[in-house]
Amino acid sequence: MTYFVFDGMDSRDFSLRLSNISRPLLPEIRDHYEQIPGRHGSYLFPQPFGDRIVTVSCLLQTRTVEERLQMVRSISSWLATNNKAMLWFGDEPDVFYLAKVNKAPDFEELLTFGRFTVEFLCEPFKYSVFSKQVVCEMDSNSVQYISNGGTAETYPTFVIEAAYGEIQNPKITLNDKHLLYNGVLTPNSAIEINTESFLAMKSMERDIATTGAYDTAENNILSMIDGEFGALFPGGNTFAYSSANGQRARIRLVWQERYL
């Protein structure tokens, strides 16, 4: 029997049977078409994808009306979230959606039997359950090739570690987008750049090594980063590293493949 897990809880724990699941092949297509006077057809202005709507029809059967009322309360509490949560289906075990209930389901009841349909508003892409990681020992002005097996672009996290000595102004280039850190990485310190969340952080070890303390106020170094946050595209990608003093670095890339 097909089932789903939402926000860490299994539909089977609520005695639910699924009568129908609707998962569109693509997210909402929001392209804009402009009619050109005097020309056949229209001109396409492609737009980013919109959200994806996933609906699940559920059946609930209990032994008594009292048991049904108690289960309905538990289901209501389960589905009510303030933020998006992981939505995972038993017949699609390698991916999950990030979703939130879009509108209050109508519950139809007859004695101890009930049914309802949940509409989830999901992010456009499905995420791989497993994260990918590549660790590169890179000389300055060197290039690596990274393969992304997903069918949609994804945004990685970079960790640049000064494993071989001080690094001055490290620069990373992902395809045609570069990010430059206008600072110095002391030996064995690191910075982390999250291109999904537009965050740049320095490691706790740097403060401990240089001052003997950790200053949380200086944790965010985004103001010291120049450039653009790039993406890993489906298939092959180029990744380059350089530094002002030519120092070698250990660089870790972490990402989750995404699918249409």
C-alpha positions as CSV (number, residue, x, y, z in Angstrom):
1,M,0.0,0.0,0.0
2,T,1.3,3.5,-0.9
3,Y,1.9,5.8,2.0
4,F,3.5,9.1,2.7
5,V,5.6,10.7,5.4
6,F,5.2,14.4,6.2
7,D,7.1,16.3,8.8
8,G,8.6,13.1,10.1
9,M,5.3,11.3,10.7
10,D,3.9,8.4,8.6
11,S,0.3,8.4,7.2
12,R,0.0,4.7,8.3
13,D,0.4,5.8,11.9
14,F,-3.0,7.5,11.5
15,S,-4.7,4.5,9.9
16,L,-4.9,6.3,6.6
17,R,-5.3,4.6,3.3
18,L,-4.5,6.6,0.1
19,S,-7.1,6.4,-2.7
20,N,-5.4,8.8,-5.1
21,I,-2.1,10.7,-5.4
22,S,-1.7,13.5,-8.0
23,R,2.0,14.5,-8.7
24,P,2.3,16.7,-11.8
25,L,5.2,15.9,-14.1
26,L,6.4,19.5,-14.0
27,P,6.1,22.5,-11.7
28,E,3.9,25.4,-12.7
29,I,5.0,26.9,-16.0
30,R,4.9,30.7,-15.9
31,D,6.3,31.6,-19.3
32,H,5.1,34.8,-20.9
33,Y,4.1,35.1,-24.5
34,E,4.0,38.4,-26.4
35,Q,2.0,38.9,-29.6
36,I,4.0,40.7,-32.2
37,P,1.9,42.9,-34.6
38,G,2.3,41.8,-38.2
39,R,4.0,38.5,-37.3
40,H,2.7,35.0,-37.0
41,G,2.6,33.4,-33.6
42,S,4.1,34.9,-30.5
43,Y,7.4,35.7,-28.9
44,L,8.4,33.6,-25.8
45,F,9.8,35.2,-22.6
46,P,10.8,32.2,-20.5
47,Q,10.3,32.5,-16.8
48,P,11.4,30.5,-13.8
49,F,9.2,27.6,-12.7
50,G,6.4,28.3,-10.1
51,D,5.5,26.0,-7.3
52,R,4.3,22.4,-7.6
53,I,0.9,21.3,-6.3
54,V,0.7,17.7,-4.9
55,T,-2.6,16.3,-3.8
56,V,-3.3,13.2,-1.7
57,S,-6.8,11.7,-1.2
58,C,-7.1,9.8,2.1
59,L,-9.5,7.4,3.6
60,L,-10.0,6.9,7.3
61,Q,-12.0,4.1,8.9
62,T,-12.3,3.6,12.6
63,R,-14.3,1.3,14.9
64,T,-16.3,4.0,16.7
65,V,-17.3,7.6,16.2
66,E,-15.3,8.5,19.3
67,E,-12.1,6.9,17.9
68,R,-12.7,8.8,14.6
69,L,-13.0,12.1,16.4
70,Q,-9.7,11.5,18.3
71,M,-7.9,10.5,15.1
72,V,-9.1,13.5,13.2
73,R,-7.7,15.8,15.9
74,S,-4.4,14.0,15.7
75,I,-4.3,14.3,11.9
76,S,-5.2,18.1,12.1
77,S,-2.3,18.6,14.6
78,W,0.1,16.7,12.3
79,L,-0.8,18.6,9.1
80,A,-0.7,22.1,10.7
81,T,2.9,23.4,10.3
82,N,4.3,26.9,10.3
83,N,7.0,26.1,7.8
84,K,7.7,23.8,4.9
85,A,8.5,20.3,5.8
86,M,9.8,17.1,4.1
87,L,7.1,15.2,2.1
88,W,8.2,11.7,1.1
89,F,6.2,9.0,-0.7
90,G,6.8,5.3,-0.2
91,D,6.8,4.6,-3.9
92,E,9.4,7.3,-4.6
93,P,11.9,6.5,-1.9
94,D,15.0,8.3,-3.3
95,V,13.5,11.9,-3.4
96,F,11.4,14.2,-1.2
97,Y,9.5,17.4,-1.6
98,L,9.6,20.5,0.6
99,A,5.9,21.2,1.2
100,K,3.3,22.9,3.3
101,V,-0.5,22.2,3.4
102,N,-1.9,24.8,1.0
103,K,-5.5,25.0,2.3
104,A,-7.7,23.4,5.0
105,P,-9.0,20.0,3.8
106,D,-12.7,19.3,3.8
107,F,-13.4,16.2,5.9
108,E,-16.4,14.1,4.7
109,E,-17.8,11.7,7.3
110,L,-20.3,8.9,7.5
111,L,-20.5,7.1,10.8
112,T,-17.0,5.7,11.4
113,F,-15.8,6.3,7.9
114,G,-14.2,9.5,6.6
115,R,-12.3,10.9,3.6
116,F,-10.4,14.1,2.8
117,T,-7.9,15.4,0.3
118,V,-4.8,17.2,1.3
119,E,-3.3,19.8,-1.1
120,F,0.4,20.4,-0.6
121,L,2.2,23.5,-2.0
122,C,5.7,22.3,-2.8
123,E,8.9,23.9,-4.0
124,P,9.4,23.4,-7.7
125,F,11.9,20.6,-7.6
126,K,12.3,17.3,-5.9
127,Y,15.3,16.8,-3.7
128,S,17.5,13.7,-3.5
129,V,17.4,12.0,-0.1
130,F,21.2,11.6,-0.3
131,S,23.6,14.5,-0.4
132,K,26.7,14.5,-2.6
133,Q,30.2,15.5,-1.5
134,V,33.5,16.0,-3.3
135,V,36.8,16.9,-1.6
136,C,39.4,18.4,-3.8
137,E,43.1,19.2,-2.9
138,M,43.6,22.1,-5.3
139,D,46.6,24.1,-6.3
140,S,46.1,27.8,-7.1
141,N,44.9,28.3,-10.7
142,S,43.7,24.7,-11.0
143,V,40.4,23.4,-12.4
144,Q,38.2,20.5,-11.4
145,Y,35.2,18.9,-13.2
146,I,32.1,18.2,-11.2
147,S,29.2,16.0,-12.4
148,N,25.7,16.8,-11.3
149,G,23.3,13.8,-11.9
150,G,20.1,15.7,-11.2
151,T,17.8,17.1,-13.9
152,A,17.7,20.6,-12.5
153,E,20.3,23.1,-11.3
154,T,21.3,23.0,-7.6
155,Y,23.2,25.3,-5.3
156,P,26.2,23.8,-3.5
157,T,28.0,24.7,-0.3
158,F,31.8,25.3,-0.5
159,V,34.1,24.9,2.4
160,I,37.6,26.3,1.8
161,E,40.2,25.1,4.3
162,A,43.7,26.4,4.7
163,A,45.1,22.9,5.2
164,Y,48.5,23.8,3.7
165,G,49.2,27.2,5.2
166,E,47.8,30.7,5.1
167,I,45.6,31.6,2.1
168,Q,45.2,35.2,0.9
169,N,42.1,36.2,-0.9
170,P,40.9,32.8,-2.1
171,K,38.7,32.9,-5.2
172,I,36.4,30.1,-6.5
173,T,34.7,30.0,-9.9
174,L,31.8,27.8,-10.6
175,N,31.2,27.7,-14.4
176,D,31.1,31.4,-15.2
177,K,30.3,32.7,-11.7
178,H,33.1,33.7,-9.2
179,L,33.2,34.4,-5.5
180,L,36.2,36.2,-3.9
181,Y,36.9,36.3,-0.2
182,N,38.6,39.6,0.6
183,G,40.5,38.3,3.6
184,V,43.1,35.9,4.9
185,L,42.6,32.3,6.0
186,T,45.0,31.5,8.8
187,P,46.5,28.0,8.8
188,N,43.9,25.2,9.4
189,S,41.0,27.7,9.4
190,A,38.1,27.6,7.0
191,I,35.3,29.5,5.5
192,E,31.9,28.1,4.3
193,I,29.9,29.6,1.5
194,N,26.3,28.4,1.1
195,T,25.1,29.4,-2.4
196,E,21.6,28.1,-1.6
197,S,21.0,30.4,1.4
198,F,23.4,33.2,0.3
199,L,25.4,32.8,3.5
200,A,29.2,33.0,4.1
201,M,30.6,32.0,7.5
202,K,34.1,31.6,8.9
203,S,35.1,28.7,11.1
204,M,35.1,28.7,14.9
205,E,38.7,27.4,14.8
206,R,40.0,30.6,13.2
207,D,39.0,32.7,16.2
208,I,40.2,30.1,18.7
209,A,43.6,29.8,17.0
210,T,44.2,33.6,16.7
211,T,42.5,35.1,19.8
212,G,41.6,32.1,22.1
213,A,37.9,32.9,21.9
214,Y,35.0,32.7,19.5
215,D,33.3,36.0,18.5
216,T,29.9,35.1,17.2
217,A,29.4,38.7,16.0
218,E,32.0,38.1,13.4
219,N,30.7,34.8,12.2
220,N,29.0,36.2,9.1
221,I,31.5,37.3,6.5
222,L,29.1,37.9,3.6
223,S,30.3,41.5,3.5
224,M,33.8,40.3,2.6
225,I,32.6,38.3,-0.4
226,D,32.5,39.7,-3.9
227,G,31.0,38.1,-6.9
228,E,27.9,36.0,-7.8
229,F,26.5,32.8,-6.3
230,G,26.6,30.1,-9.0
231,A,24.8,26.9,-9.6
232,L,25.7,23.3,-10.5
233,F,23.8,22.5,-13.7
234,P,22.8,19.1,-14.9
235,G,25.7,17.2,-16.3
236,G,29.3,18.5,-16.3
237,N,30.5,21.7,-14.5
238,T,33.8,23.4,-14.1
239,F,35.2,24.5,-10.8
240,A,38.3,26.6,-10.5
241,Y,40.3,27.9,-7.5
242,S,43.0,30.5,-7.1
243,S,44.6,32.6,-4.3
244,A,46.5,35.8,-4.2
245,N,49.6,34.1,-2.6
246,G,49.4,30.9,-4.7
247,Q,48.7,28.7,-1.7
248,R,47.1,25.3,-2.1
249,A,43.7,24.6,-0.5
250,R,41.4,21.8,0.5
251,I,38.0,22.5,-0.8
252,R,34.8,20.5,-0.1
253,L,31.7,20.8,-2.2
254,V,28.4,19.5,-0.8
255,W,25.1,19.5,-2.6
256,Q,21.8,17.7,-3.1
257,E,20.7,16.8,-6.5
258,R,17.3,18.2,-7.6
259,Y,14.9,16.8,-10.1
260,L,12.0,18.1,-12.2
